[in-house]
Amino acid sequence: MTYQIEEMTAGRAMSMRRTGSYGPGSHVLMETFKEWVRANDLFTDSAVILGISQDHPQTTPPERCRYDVCILVSDDYLQTDTAVTELSLPGGKYAVFSIPHTAEAVQKAWNDIFPQLAVDGLTLDPSRPILERYVPAMLQKHLCEICVPV
């Protein structure tokens, strides 16, 4: 797998959370969130939507796994809707993998990313979350990104 190293800046995001096993329910949350994004005029060509699996499914019971979906917003964005909560996202160095936006490709990437990083001498920074990143220009090409903090 190929990837790029990217230095991300810390940011502010509006978020919705689902607690429960990862999978189809996370997709439903993403669709609900995208409706909120559109209704609040935040779905622009430069919009960045993130999916964040907050817990490791091998060490956290399925019913306690947390999945956040969020959109990056400017510092002056005024939050008035109780349907979302604010998240602060840390910056730092990430290995960014571009992959096809399919369930199969995402699953394969999750299996392949960590061995690849180990071969390259990079280690996961567990203090920051792994991000699934979705931007309109890439989605039009049926691509998304997995951003791993290193």
Secondary structure, DSSP 4 states (H G I P E B T S, - for coil): ---EEEEEPPEEEEEEEEES-SSHHHHHHHHHHHHHHHHTT---TT--EEEEE-S-TTTS-GGG-EEEEEEEE-TT-----TT-EEEEE--EEEEEEEEESSHHHHHHHHHHHHHHHHHTT----TTS--EEEE-HHHHTTTEEEEEEE-
